[in-house]
Amino acid sequence: MSIPEALTVLKAELSHVFASGLVDLLTQAFADATPIHQVEQQLWDRLLELGRTCLAAFLDGHGTGDLGERLQLPDGRETQRLPELHERRYVSIFGEFCLRRTVYGSREGQALDFVPLDNRLQLPASVYSYLLQDWDQSLAMEQAFAQVNHTIERMLHLRQPVDSLEGMNRQMAREVGCFRELYVTPPAAEEGAMVVVTADCKGVVIRGQGSPTVCGGQRVGGTRANQKRMAAVGAVYTVDPYVRTAAEVVAALFRDPDYEPRPRPQPRHKHVWASLSEPSGRQRSGIDMVFDWLAWEHGQRSPDPRRPTLLLCDGQEALWQACADAFPDQPTVPILDLLHVTPRLWQAAKVLCGDRSPEVVPWVRRWLTQVLEGKVESVLRGLNRLGREQGLRGSKKTTLHRIVGYLRKNRARMRYDEYLREGYPIASGVIEGACRHLVKDRLERAGMHWTLEGAQAMLDLRSVHVNDQWQAYQSYRIDAENERLYPHRNFVAGEAFFAMGA
C-alpha cells in the first residue's frame, strides 16, 4: 500500500470510526453523569488507539522498502536483494509493531549491506523508539527503574522489563563524553565576576565488590558482599561578590533572631559531573578524571587571567593535591569550606566544657568569630592552652590534638578575613548539594546496589539532566547514532524512495 492509499484509508477511518466514537463517548458521559477524571481516562485511551492507528498507517505506507533485485549504493558498491523478508520489533509510545523489511546483502547469515526501510525511518539501534527512550530515562533520573516501568505502564499501557530499562540507560550514556567535549561557553554577559571550582567525594554501593565467600558461604573478617566505591563530584560555576563581615556570618550561622540577611548573588551556569574510581591499578582515579574535566571546563569559562579563580573544598588532601595538579601555573585562591571548620569547633568546646555545658555555645561563637577575623593562630594557641590547663588525658586529649592538627594543616586555606572582604564564597553548599542530588538522591536509596558500569552511566546522564542539557543531549546522541548506523540514509530520502520501489 502506497502512502497516498494508506492516508486515504486512514482519513476515512478517522472520519467515520474515531470521530463518531469520540462523540458517542462524550454523549454517553453526559447521559451517565460520568466524573470528569473518568472521561479524561477514556479520552486518553482512545487517543492512544488513534496514535497507534496513525503510526500503523504511516508504516504500512512505506511497504517493505523493496528497491528492486539489485541496488547500487552511493559508495559504488553493488548489492542484491535477499529472498526472505527480515522482521524487526519496534516499540513505540503507542505500542509494539513488527516491521517486515526487504534487506540487501551477499547472503543470509552475513552482515547486511543495506536495509532501505531502516534508513528511511532512521530507526534506533534499540527496539525502543527514541521518544520512549527519552521518556523512560527522563523518569529514571529521579525514580528507580521498577517505578519507571510502573509509571509508563499506567500511562501508556506498555510494560518494559527492568533489565531493558537498565540496558537502555547504559546505552544512552555512551555519548555523554563526546557531548561534553562539544561544550558551548555561556555568554560572557551571563557570567559572574569570579569562577568557583569545587569538588567532593560521595560513596556508592557497588555490587559484588566485597570479599568472596569461603567454606560454606562465610565472608572473611565480616566483610560484605557489596561495598562502597567513592565517586568524585566536581562543579564549576561563576558568581558575583557578596561582601560580608565576620559578625554577619556568625549571626547567620547561629540564626540570630534580629539578623536579616541581604539578598545574595546566585551561582550562574553551574555545571557538575561525577566519576567513580576504578579498582586500584586499572585506571586513573575518579578524582583525577573529574579534575581533568574541571580544568578543561575552567579554561572554557575563564579565559581572562584577571578573573579570580576560587578553589573551594573540604580538608581532604587528595582533593587539594588534585587542585595543585590541575592548576599548576594559574593564580588561584584556595578556600577551606567553613562548614568543615565549625563542627570541629563544636567538638573542641564539648571536649573542654562538657557536652551539656552552657559554656559550649559562647566558646564556639567566640572561636568562630576569631577564625573569620583571620585570627586562626590565636584560636590554635587558645585551644592548646585550655587543653594543658585542664590536664586532658586519653581520648579527650587525642580528640583535641586531632582538631588542632586539622586546623593548623589547613590554616593557609582559612584566610576568611580576606575572603569576606573580597566577597568570596566560603562554604561549599553548591558541591554539597550536588553530592546529595546527583549521587545520593538516586544512587543511595535503600537497598540499591550498582555495577560500576551502571552507576557511571547513571551519573553521566544525571549530570546532563542536572545541567539542564537533557534535550540538547537527546538531539546530539540521535544524530550521532544516525551518522553511525545510516551513512546512506539520504539515498532513500524524500519521494525518490517510493519512486525507486514503484
C-alpha positions as CSV (number, residue, x, y, z in Angstrom):
1,M,0.0,0.0,0.0
2,S,1.4,3.4,-1.0
3,I,1.5,6.4,1.2
4,P,-1.5,8.1,-0.6
5,E,-3.5,4.9,-0.3
6,A,-2.7,4.4,3.3
7,L,-3.5,8.0,4.2
8,T,-6.8,7.8,2.3
9,V,-7.8,4.7,4.2
10,L,-6.7,6.4,7.5
11,K,-8.7,9.6,6.7
12,A,-11.9,7.5,6.2
13,E,-11.3,5.6,9.4
14,L,-10.7,8.7,11.4
15,S,-13.8,10.4,10.0
16,H,-16.2,7.6,10.4
17,V,-14.9,5.5,13.3
18,F,-12.8,7.6,15.7
19,A,-14.7,10.9,15.3
20,S,-18.1,9.2,15.8
21,G,-16.6,7.1,18.6
22,L,-15.4,10.2,20.5
23,V,-18.8,11.8,20.1
24,D,-20.5,8.7,21.3
25,L,-18.2,8.6,24.3
26,L,-18.9,12.2,25.3
27,T,-22.7,11.7,24.7
28,Q,-22.7,8.7,27.0
29,A,-20.7,10.5,29.6
30,F,-23.3,13.4,29.6
31,A,-26.1,10.9,30.0
32,D,-24.4,8.9,32.8
33,A,-23.0,12.0,34.6
34,T,-19.6,10.4,34.4
35,P,-17.0,12.1,36.6
36,I,-14.5,14.1,34.6
37,H,-11.5,12.1,35.7
38,Q,-13.0,9.0,34.2
39,V,-13.9,10.9,31.0
40,E,-10.2,12.0,30.8
41,Q,-9.0,8.4,31.1
42,Q,-11.5,7.2,28.4
43,L,-10.4,10.0,26.1
44,W,-6.7,9.3,26.7
45,D,-7.2,5.6,25.9
46,R,-9.0,6.5,22.7
47,L,-6.2,8.9,21.8
48,L,-3.6,6.1,22.3
49,E,-5.7,3.9,20.0
50,L,-5.7,6.8,17.5
51,G,-2.0,7.2,17.7
52,R,-1.4,3.5,17.1
53,T,-3.7,3.5,14.1
54,C,-2.0,6.6,12.6
55,L,1.5,5.2,13.1
56,A,0.5,1.8,11.7
57,A,-0.8,3.6,8.6
58,F,2.4,5.5,8.3
59,L,4.4,2.3,8.5
60,D,2.2,0.4,6.1
61,G,2.5,3.3,3.5
62,H,6.3,2.6,3.4
63,G,5.9,-1.0,2.4
64,T,8.9,-3.3,3.0
65,G,11.4,-1.0,1.3
66,D,11.9,-3.2,-1.8
67,L,14.0,-1.2,-4.3
68,G,14.5,-4.0,-6.8
69,E,16.6,-7.1,-7.2
70,R,19.9,-5.3,-7.3
71,L,21.0,-2.0,-5.9
72,Q,24.0,0.3,-6.3
73,L,24.8,2.1,-3.1
74,P,26.2,5.7,-3.0
75,D,29.7,4.5,-2.3
76,G,29.7,2.5,-5.5
77,R,29.1,-1.0,-4.1
78,E,26.5,-3.2,-5.7
79,T,24.4,-5.4,-3.6
80,Q,21.5,-7.8,-4.1
81,R,18.1,-8.3,-2.5
82,L,17.9,-11.3,-0.2
83,P,15.0,-13.6,-0.8
84,E,13.4,-13.5,2.7
85,L,11.9,-10.5,4.5
86,H,13.5,-9.8,7.8
87,E,11.3,-8.9,10.8
88,R,12.2,-6.3,13.3
89,R,10.5,-5.4,16.5
90,Y,9.7,-1.7,17.1
91,V,8.3,-0.5,20.5
92,S,6.8,3.0,20.3
93,I,4.9,5.1,22.8
94,F,1.7,3.7,21.1
95,G,2.6,0.1,21.4
96,E,4.7,-2.6,19.7
97,F,4.9,-3.1,15.9
98,C,6.6,-5.8,13.8
99,L,8.3,-4.4,10.7
100,R,8.8,-6.7,7.7
101,R,11.7,-5.4,5.7
102,T,13.4,-6.0,2.4
103,V,17.2,-6.3,3.0
104,Y,20.2,-6.3,0.8
105,G,23.5,-8.2,1.2
106,S,25.7,-11.0,0.0
107,R,23.8,-14.0,1.5
108,E,21.7,-14.9,4.6
109,G,23.7,-15.1,7.8
110,Q,26.2,-12.4,6.9
111,A,26.2,-8.8,7.7
112,L,23.7,-6.8,5.7
113,D,24.8,-4.2,3.3
114,F,21.7,-2.0,3.3
115,V,18.2,-2.0,4.8
116,P,16.2,0.7,2.9
117,L,13.3,0.9,5.4
118,D,15.6,1.2,8.4
119,N,17.5,4.0,6.7
120,R,14.3,5.7,5.5
121,L,12.8,5.7,9.0
122,Q,16.1,6.2,10.8
123,L,15.2,3.5,13.3
124,P,17.2,3.4,16.6
125,A,19.7,0.7,17.3
126,S,17.5,-0.4,20.2
127,V,14.0,-1.8,19.6
128,Y,12.6,1.1,21.7
129,S,11.7,4.3,19.9
130,Y,13.8,7.4,20.7
131,L,10.8,9.2,22.2
132,L,10.1,6.2,24.5
133,Q,13.8,6.1,25.5
134,D,13.7,9.8,26.3
135,W,10.6,9.5,28.5
136,D,11.8,6.3,30.2
137,Q,15.2,7.7,31.1
138,S,13.9,11.2,32.0
139,L,11.8,9.5,34.6
140,A,14.7,7.2,35.6
141,M,16.8,10.3,36.5
142,E,14.6,10.5,39.7
143,Q,12.9,7.1,40.0
144,A,14.0,3.5,40.3
145,F,13.8,1.5,37.1
146,A,10.9,-0.6,38.5
147,Q,9.0,2.5,39.3
148,V,9.6,3.9,35.8
149,N,8.2,0.7,34.4
150,H,5.1,1.0,36.6
151,T,4.6,4.7,35.7
152,I,4.9,4.1,31.9
153,E,2.6,1.1,32.1
154,R,-0.1,3.2,33.8
155,M,0.3,6.0,31.3
156,L,0.8,4.1,28.0
157,H,-0.3,0.5,28.9
158,L,3.1,-0.6,27.9
159,R,5.2,-3.0,30.0
160,Q,9.0,-3.0,29.8
161,P,11.4,-5.3,31.5
162,V,13.5,-3.6,34.2
163,D,16.7,-5.0,32.8
164,S,15.8,-3.5,29.4
165,L,15.5,-0.1,31.1
166,E,18.9,-0.6,32.8
167,G,20.5,-1.5,29.5
168,M,18.8,1.4,27.8
169,N,20.3,3.7,30.5
170,R,23.9,2.4,29.8
171,Q,23.4,2.7,26.1
172,M,22.1,6.2,26.3
173,A,25.1,7.3,28.4
174,R,27.7,6.2,25.9
175,E,27.8,9.6,24.0
176,V,28.0,11.8,27.1
177,G,31.8,12.1,27.0
178,C,31.7,13.3,23.3
179,F,28.8,15.6,24.0
180,R,30.7,17.2,26.9
181,E,33.6,17.9,24.6
182,L,31.3,20.0,22.4
183,Y,30.8,22.4,25.2
184,V,29.3,25.8,24.3
185,T,30.7,28.6,26.5
186,P,27.9,30.5,28.3
187,P,27.6,34.2,27.1
188,A,30.0,36.4,28.9
189,A,27.2,38.8,29.8
190,E,25.5,36.0,31.8
191,E,28.6,35.0,33.8
192,G,29.6,36.2,37.3
193,A,32.7,38.1,38.2
194,M,34.6,35.1,39.6
195,V,34.9,31.4,38.8
196,V,34.5,28.8,41.5
197,V,35.9,25.3,41.2
198,T,34.7,22.9,43.9
199,A,34.8,19.1,44.4
200,D,33.9,16.5,47.0
201,C,33.5,12.7,47.2
202,K,30.5,10.5,47.8
203,G,30.2,6.7,48.3
204,V,28.1,4.5,46.0
205,V,27.3,0.9,46.9
206,I,28.8,-1.3,44.2
207,R,27.5,-4.9,43.7
208,G,30.0,-7.7,44.3
209,Q,32.9,-5.5,45.3
210,G,33.3,-7.2,48.7
211,S,35.2,-10.3,49.6
212,P,34.1,-13.7,48.1
213,T,32.5,-16.3,50.2
214,V,34.6,-19.3,51.5
215,C,33.9,-22.5,53.4
216,G,30.1,-22.7,53.3
217,G,29.3,-19.1,52.4
218,Q,31.2,-17.3,55.1
219,R,33.0,-14.0,54.5
220,V,36.4,-13.5,56.0
221,G,36.6,-10.7,58.6
222,G,32.9,-9.9,58.4
223,T,33.3,-8.0,55.1
224,R,30.2,-7.5,52.9
225,A,29.2,-8.8,49.5
226,N,28.6,-5.2,48.3
227,Q,30.9,-2.3,49.2
228,K,31.1,1.4,48.5
229,R,33.2,2.9,45.8
230,M,33.9,6.6,46.0
231,A,32.5,8.9,43.4
232,A,34.4,12.2,42.9
233,V,31.9,15.0,42.2
234,G,33.1,18.3,40.7
235,A,31.3,21.6,39.9
236,V,32.2,24.8,38.1
237,Y,30.2,28.0,38.3
238,T,30.5,31.7,38.3
239,V,29.2,34.2,40.9
240,D,29.3,37.8,41.8
241,P,30.9,39.0,45.0
242,Y,29.0,39.0,48.3
243,V,30.8,41.1,50.8
244,R,30.1,40.4,54.5
245,T,31.6,40.9,57.9
246,A,32.5,38.2,60.4
247,A,29.6,39.3,62.6
248,E,27.2,38.8,59.8
249,V,28.4,35.3,59.1
250,V,28.2,34.3,62.7
251,A,24.7,35.8,63.1
252,A,23.6,33.8,60.1
253,L,25.1,30.6,61.3
254,F,23.6,30.9,64.8
255,R,20.3,32.1,63.4
256,D,20.2,35.2,65.4
257,P,16.5,36.4,65.5
258,D,17.4,40.0,64.8
259,Y,19.6,39.2,61.8
260,E,18.1,39.7,58.3
261,P,20.5,38.7,55.5
262,R,20.8,40.7,52.4
263,P,19.9,39.1,49.0
264,R,22.9,37.2,47.8
265,P,24.1,36.6,44.2
266,Q,23.1,33.2,42.8
267,P,25.6,30.8,41.1
268,R,25.4,31.1,37.3
269,H,25.7,28.3,34.8
270,K,26.5,25.7,37.4
271,H,27.9,22.5,35.6
272,V,28.5,19.3,37.6
273,W,29.9,15.9,36.8
274,A,30.8,12.8,38.8
275,S,33.2,9.9,38.1
276,L,33.7,6.7,40.1
277,S,37.1,5.5,41.0
278,E,38.1,2.3,39.2
279,P,39.7,-0.6,41.0
280,S,43.3,0.1,42.1
281,G,45.9,-0.3,39.3
282,R,43.4,-0.4,36.4
283,Q,42.7,3.2,35.5
284,R,43.1,6.7,36.8
285,S,41.1,7.6,39.9
286,G,37.7,9.3,39.8
287,I,39.3,12.4,41.4
288,D,41.9,12.6,38.6
289,M,39.3,12.2,35.9
290,V,36.9,14.8,37.4
291,F,39.8,17.3,37.9
292,D,40.8,16.9,34.2
293,W,37.3,17.9,33.4
294,L,37.3,20.8,35.9
295,A,40.5,22.2,34.5
296,W,39.1,22.0,31.0
297,E,35.8,23.5,31.9
298,H,37.5,26.3,33.8
299,G,39.6,27.0,30.8
300,Q,36.5,27.4,28.7
301,R,34.8,29.6,31.3
302,S,37.7,31.8,32.4
303,P,40.0,32.8,29.5
304,D,40.7,36.2,31.3
305,P,43.5,35.6,33.8
306,R,42.4,38.7,35.8
307,R,39.1,36.9,36.8
308,P,39.6,35.3,40.3
309,T,39.6,31.5,40.4
310,L,38.5,30.1,43.7
311,L,39.2,26.5,44.7
312,L,36.6,25.5,47.4
313,C,36.9,22.1,49.0
314,D,36.9,20.3,52.4
315,G,40.1,19.2,54.1
316,Q,40.6,16.0,52.1
317,E,44.2,16.2,51.0
318,A,43.6,14.2,47.8
319,L,41.3,16.9,46.6
320,W,43.9,19.7,47.3
321,Q,46.6,17.7,45.6
322,A,44.3,17.3,42.6
323,C,43.8,21.1,42.7
324,A,47.5,21.7,42.6
325,D,48.0,19.2,39.7
326,A,45.1,20.7,37.7
327,F,46.1,24.3,38.1
328,P,49.8,24.3,38.5
329,D,50.7,27.6,36.9
330,Q,47.5,29.6,37.4
331,P,46.8,32.1,40.3
332,T,44.1,30.6,42.4
333,V,42.6,31.2,45.8
334,P,42.3,28.0,47.9
335,I,39.4,28.1,50.4
336,L,38.6,25.6,53.1
337,D,34.9,25.1,53.4
338,L,33.9,26.9,56.6
339,L,31.3,24.2,57.4
340,H,34.1,21.7,57.8
341,V,35.7,24.1,60.4
342,T,32.6,24.7,62.5
343,P,31.9,21.0,63.5
344,R,35.5,20.8,64.9
345,L,35.0,24.0,66.9
346,W,31.8,22.5,68.4
347,Q,33.7,19.2,69.2
348,A,36.5,21.1,70.8
349,A,34.1,23.1,73.0
350,K,32.4,19.9,74.1
351,V,35.7,18.3,75.0
352,L,36.8,21.3,77.0
353,C,33.5,22.2,78.6
354,G,31.4,19.1,78.6
355,D,28.6,18.1,76.2
356,R,25.8,19.9,78.1
357,S,27.7,22.8,79.5
358,P,26.2,26.3,78.9
359,E,29.7,27.5,78.0
360,V,29.8,25.5,74.7
361,V,27.8,28.0,72.6
362,P,29.7,31.1,73.8
363,W,33.0,29.4,73.2
364,V,32.1,28.3,69.7
365,R,30.8,31.7,68.9
366,R,34.0,33.4,70.1
367,W,36.3,31.0,68.3
368,L,34.3,31.2,65.1
369,T,34.4,35.0,65.2
370,Q,38.2,34.9,65.6
371,V,38.6,32.5,62.7
372,L,36.5,34.7,60.5
373,E,38.6,37.7,61.5
374,G,41.8,36.0,60.4
375,K,42.9,35.1,63.9
376,V,43.4,31.3,63.3
377,E,46.7,31.2,65.2
378,S,45.1,32.8,68.3
379,V,42.4,30.1,68.3
380,L,45.0,27.3,68.0
381,R,47.1,28.7,70.8
382,G,43.9,29.1,72.9
383,L,42.9,25.5,72.4
384,N,46.3,24.2,73.3
385,R,46.4,26.4,76.4
386,L,43.0,25.3,77.6
387,G,43.9,21.6,77.0
388,R,47.0,22.0,79.1
389,E,45.2,23.9,81.9
390,Q,42.5,21.2,82.1
391,G,45.1,18.4,82.1
392,L,43.3,16.5,79.4
393,R,44.1,12.8,79.2
394,G,43.2,9.8,77.0
395,S,40.6,10.2,74.3
396,K,39.8,13.8,75.1
397,K,43.5,14.8,74.6
398,T,43.7,12.8,71.4
399,T,40.5,14.4,70.1
400,L,41.7,18.0,70.8
401,H,45.1,17.2,69.3
402,R,43.4,15.9,66.1
403,I,41.3,19.1,65.9
404,V,44.2,21.4,66.3
405,G,46.2,19.4,63.8
406,Y,43.4,19.7,61.2
407,L,43.1,23.5,61.6
408,R,46.9,24.0,61.6
409,K,47.3,21.9,58.4
410,N,44.6,24.0,56.7
411,R,45.3,27.4,58.0
412,A,46.7,28.7,54.7
413,R,43.2,28.0,53.3
414,M,41.5,29.8,56.1
415,R,42.1,33.4,55.3
416,Y,38.5,34.2,55.9
417,D,39.0,37.8,56.7
418,E,40.4,38.4,53.2
419,Y,37.7,36.2,51.6
420,L,34.9,38.1,53.2
421,R,36.4,41.5,52.2
422,E,36.6,40.3,48.6
423,G,33.1,38.8,48.6
424,Y,34.3,35.2,48.0
425,P,32.1,32.3,48.9
426,I,33.4,30.4,52.0
427,A,31.1,27.4,52.1
428,S,30.7,24.7,49.6
429,G,26.9,24.5,49.6
430,V,26.9,24.0,45.8
431,I,29.0,20.9,45.8
432,E,27.3,19.5,48.9
433,G,24.0,19.9,47.1
434,A,25.5,18.3,44.0
435,C,26.7,15.3,46.0
436,R,23.3,14.9,47.6
437,H,21.2,15.5,44.4
438,L,23.5,14.0,41.8
439,V,24.6,10.9,43.8
440,K,22.7,10.2,47.0
441,D,19.1,11.0,45.9
442,R,19.3,8.5,43.1
443,L,22.1,6.0,43.8
444,E,21.9,5.7,47.5
445,R,18.3,4.7,48.1
446,A,17.5,1.9,50.5
447,G,18.6,-1.5,49.1
448,M,20.2,-0.1,46.0
449,H,23.5,-1.5,44.7
450,W,25.0,-1.0,41.3
451,T,27.5,-2.3,38.9
452,L,30.4,0.0,38.1
453,E,29.2,0.5,34.5
454,G,25.6,1.0,35.6
455,A,26.5,3.5,38.3
456,Q,28.8,5.6,36.0
457,A,26.1,5.6,33.3
458,M,23.5,6.9,35.7
459,L,26.0,9.6,37.0
460,D,26.8,10.7,33.4
461,L,23.1,11.0,32.5
462,R,22.1,12.7,35.7
463,S,24.9,15.3,35.2
464,V,23.4,16.1,31.8
465,H,19.9,16.3,33.4
466,V,21.1,18.4,36.4
467,N,23.0,20.7,34.0
468,D,19.7,21.4,32.0
469,Q,21.2,19.8,28.9
470,W,18.8,16.9,28.5
471,Q,17.1,17.9,25.3
472,A,20.3,19.1,23.7
473,Y,21.9,15.7,24.6
474,Q,19.0,13.7,23.2
475,S,19.3,15.5,19.8
476,Y,23.0,15.0,19.8
477,R,23.0,11.3,20.5
478,I,20.3,10.6,18.0
479,D,22.2,12.5,15.3
480,A,25.4,10.6,16.3
481,E,23.7,7.3,16.1
482,N,22.1,8.1,12.7
483,E,25.6,9.0,11.4
484,R,26.9,5.7,12.6
485,L,24.1,3.5,11.6
486,Y,22.8,5.1,8.4
487,P,25.6,6.8,6.4
488,H,23.5,6.3,3.2
489,R,20.2,7.5,4.7
490,N,19.9,10.3,2.1
491,F,19.8,7.7,-0.6
492,V,16.2,6.8,0.4
493,A,15.1,10.3,1.5
494,G,12.1,12.1,0.0
495,E,9.9,10.9,-2.8
496,A,12.8,9.1,-4.5
497,F,12.4,6.3,-2.1
498,F,8.9,5.5,-3.4
499,A,9.8,6.1,-7.0
500,M,12.6,3.5,-6.7
501,G,10.2,1.0,-5.2
502,A,7.5,1.6,-7.8
